[in-house]
């Protein structure tokens, strides 16, 4: 198990039933624990999202997993082939669905990692923030996680926590150990570092875009300021 990867749990059809290409791709992004039909794993407090590989013979298992997610406030990322029950996948607990396709697997996994898991892998102190960071700022942490590709505004984060911007700034710095702006940069650069080492063929401009930087030159300047190396040099060294 690689320590720099987020750990995810896999339900439904076994991972080995996916194509070898997809298996190799997902294992570059995550440490995958294949639980198959053991949906009791959803009761673990540290698990918020779970992968589910849907095949027709696992329809009852998916239905049970959906019911458990509804009761426990958990969510599923469903992977499927063509044989899908669209009614089951329309449930709100299914936050993402993906039809297996080797042409789009890499891009999709990049998106999933950033949206749901990458911040937890790149910031060890927040891997289980629900249990260790006061709930009064957890909406702000989630807001950053879910919007890392787009513009992130401190005013919006403060509003989600029902604080004024001034008070939010003080409480956030006290609890996280850095100001909100620095936290956002820290998360984005952490993601960029991870993606640079994950796949040497991914273009730096694309990584910049996925990490919320529209201008690759500005991204490179920020990256060098925070790491002491350009993105290209960092990739070569690590």
Beta strands, then each sheet from edge to edge (+ up, - down):
strand 1: 6-12
strand 2: 30-36
strand 3: 49-54
strand 4: 75-80
strand 5: 94-99
sheet 1: 2+ 1+ 3+ 4+ 5+
end
